[in-house]
Every structure is written in C-alpha cells, then in structure tokens.
C-alpha cells in the first residue's frame, strides 16, 4: 500500500509520470523533467494532458504493484543550481519493506 494522499497532492500540479519498468517511479513536476525522462527513454511516460490526477494515481499504484525490489517514488522539479535538490522522496527506496517487516 502506498501513501496515496501525499502522491495525489503532488499529482495535482504534476506535468506527468514516468516509470523505468523496474523500481524507479517519478512524478514529474515541470516540462523540463518531462523532456529529460523522454530523452532518457522512460517508457511508460505519461503526460498530465493525457490523464487526470486521479487517473495518474491509479497508474502509479499499478506500477508500484508491478515494481521490482528497492522500489521508490520521487517527485522531481528542475533545480538548475543543484539538480539533487529537485528530488523529493515520497516513498524512499526500501521504505515499504521496513513497513512490511514491522507488520510481522
């Protein structure tokens, strides 16, 4: 189960979503990030022009369920001075594994 409220909040203003087909799920907050993910070859790459935030949330949840180990979800905004500052961890890598262990 993912923290859908935090993710849904970011999707309200996102330009799109992307998944590497394994463990990297990104919510892309600006046009520059959409272009970068396209250049990186992300497929699927979905624009907010194609789907509503609620539809994108369902897609992100589906990707999450299909992801391989060490999965994470990050929102990315362009930061020209320091690109690393543009990343916001919504679900950190391995965080869902720790929650599963605590439930045992």
PyMOL commands that set and color helices and strands:
alter all, ss='L'
color gray80, all
select helices_A, chain A and resi 4-11+31-40+53-66+83-86+95-103
alter helices_A, ss='H'
color red, helices_A
select strands_A, chain A and resi 16-19+24-28+45-47+72-76+87-91
alter strands_A, ss='S'
color yellow, strands_A
deselect
rebuild
show_as cartoon
